[in-house]
């Protein structure tokens, strides 16, 4: 069996795909986040199966060293992922603040009701 970097990349891509699917199946990863990782795994597999595709894409984009295109795509993917997680984190932070305020108001109202009942009894 001939083993080279492309075969290794296909194996890594398939393992990555299986890990993501298993995480989704076990409920440890939500589907909306899994789509990004599934897309990344598919890109790895496609580029590993067709190394000439990377050469052609680099030629079209006038990149003289094709692995540079791979690094550029990986870095852009990381930026998109970081931006996506920043947006999600900001939304979650806003929701936590709102929930904290609502709990504080409910506690205040509950305390006022209990205080009013104690005054009626006493």
Secondary structure per residue as TSV (DSSP state, phi and psi in degrees):
chain	resnum	aa	ss	phi	psi
A	1	X	-	360.0	130.7
A	2	X	-	-86.8	121.5
A	3	X	-	-117.2	122.4
A	4	X	-	-135.5	-173.9
A	5	X	H	-64.7	-31.7
A	6	X	H	-69.8	-40.1
A	7	X	H	-64.5	-41.9
A	8	X	H	-62.4	-39.8
A	9	X	H	-66.1	-38.7
A	10	X	H	-64.0	-43.6
A	11	X	H	-63.3	-44.4
A	12	X	H	-63.1	-42.3
A	13	X	H	-61.5	-42.8
A	14	X	H	-67.0	-41.3
A	15	X	H	-62.5	-41.7
A	16	X	H	-61.9	-43.2
A	17	X	H	-60.6	-45.0
A	18	X	H	-65.5	-40.1
A	19	X	H	-63.3	-43.7
A	20	X	H	-63.6	-44.7
A	21	X	H	-63.1	-38.5
A	22	X	H	-67.2	-39.3
A	23	X	H	-63.7	-39.0
A	24	X	H	-67.5	-43.5
A	25	X	H	-62.8	-37.6
A	26	X	T	-82.4	-5.2
A	27	X	T	82.5	12.7
A	28	X	S	-87.1	-10.5
A	29	X	S	-140.8	127.9
A	30	X	-	-73.4	153.2
A	31	X	H	-61.4	-37.2
A	32	X	H	-65.6	-29.9
A	33	X	H	-83.4	-29.4
A	34	X	H	-65.7	-30.7
A	35	X	H	-59.2	-40.8
A	36	X	H	-62.4	-44.1
A	37	X	H	-72.2	-35.6
A	38	X	H	-64.8	-39.8
A	39	X	H	-62.3	-42.5
A	40	X	H	-63.2	-41.6
A	41	X	H	-64.6	-40.5
A	42	X	H	-66.1	-38.3
A	43	X	H	-63.0	-42.2
A	44	X	H	-60.9	-45.6
A	45	X	H	-66.1	-44.3
A	46	X	H	-63.2	-44.9
A	47	X	H	-67.7	-31.2
A	48	X	H	-74.3	-34.9
A	49	X	H	-75.1	-28.9
A	50	X	-	-127.7	75.5
A	51	X	H	-62.5	-24.4
A	52	X	H	-70.2	-22.8
A	53	X	H	-61.4	-41.8
A	54	X	H	-63.4	-40.4
A	55	X	H	-63.8	-42.6
A	56	X	H	-66.4	-43.2
A	57	X	H	-62.6	-40.8
A	58	X	H	-63.9	-38.4
A	59	X	H	-64.6	-42.2
A	60	X	H	-62.3	-39.8
A	61	X	T	-87.8	5.1
A	62	X	T	60.6	40.2
A	63	X	-	-102.6	120.8
A	64	X	S	-80.4	-22.0
A	65	X	S	-116.4	99.9
A	66	X	H	-53.6	-37.5
A	67	X	H	-60.7	-23.5
A	68	X	H	-62.4	-36.0
A	69	X	H	-62.9	-40.0
A	70	X	H	-61.6	-45.8
A	71	X	H	-65.3	-39.1
A	72	X	H	-62.2	-45.3
A	73	X	H	-63.5	-41.4
A	74	X	H	-63.8	-42.4
A	75	X	H	-66.6	-41.5
A	76	X	H	-63.9	-38.3
A	77	X	H	-62.0	-42.0
A	78	X	H	-63.7	-40.2
A	79	X	H	-63.4	-44.2
A	80	X	H	-63.0	-41.9
A	81	X	H	-63.7	-44.2
A	82	X	H	-63.5	-41.3
A	83	X	H	-63.6	-43.2
A	84	X	H	-61.0	-45.7
A	85	X	H	-68.2	-31.4
A	86	X	H	-65.3	-41.2
A	87	X	H	-64.3	-45.9
A	88	X	H	-63.0	-42.9
A	89	X	H	-63.9	-39.6
A	90	X	H	-64.2	-43.0
A	91	X	H	-63.4	-42.6
A	92	X	H	-65.3	-39.2
A	93	X	H	-62.2	-43.7
A	94	X	H	-61.7	-41.9
A	95	X	H	-66.8	-37.1
A	96	X	H	-65.2	-41.6
A	97	X	H	-62.5	-45.1
A	98	X	H	-63.5	-43.4
A	99	X	H	-64.4	-39.1
A	100	X	H	-62.6	-42.0
A	101	X	H	-65.8	-40.9
A	102	X	H	-65.5	-40.4
A	103	X	H	-64.1	-40.6
A	104	X	H	-64.0	-41.6
A	105	X	H	-65.8	-42.1
A	106	X	H	-63.2	-40.8
A	107	X	H	-62.9	-40.4
A	108	X	H	-63.6	-45.7
A	109	X	H	-63.3	-40.6
A	110	X	H	-64.2	-41.5
A	111	X	H	-65.6	-38.2
A	112	X	H	-66.5	-40.7
A	113	X	H	-65.1	-43.2
A	114	X	H	-65.6	-38.1
A	115	X	H	-65.4	-37.7
A	116	X	H	-69.2	-39.0
A	117	X	H	-66.7	-39.2
A	118	X	H	-66.4	-33.3
A	119	X	H	-68.8	-37.8
A	120	X	H	-64.2	-40.7
A	121	X	H	-70.9	-41.8
A	122	X	-	-81.8	360.0
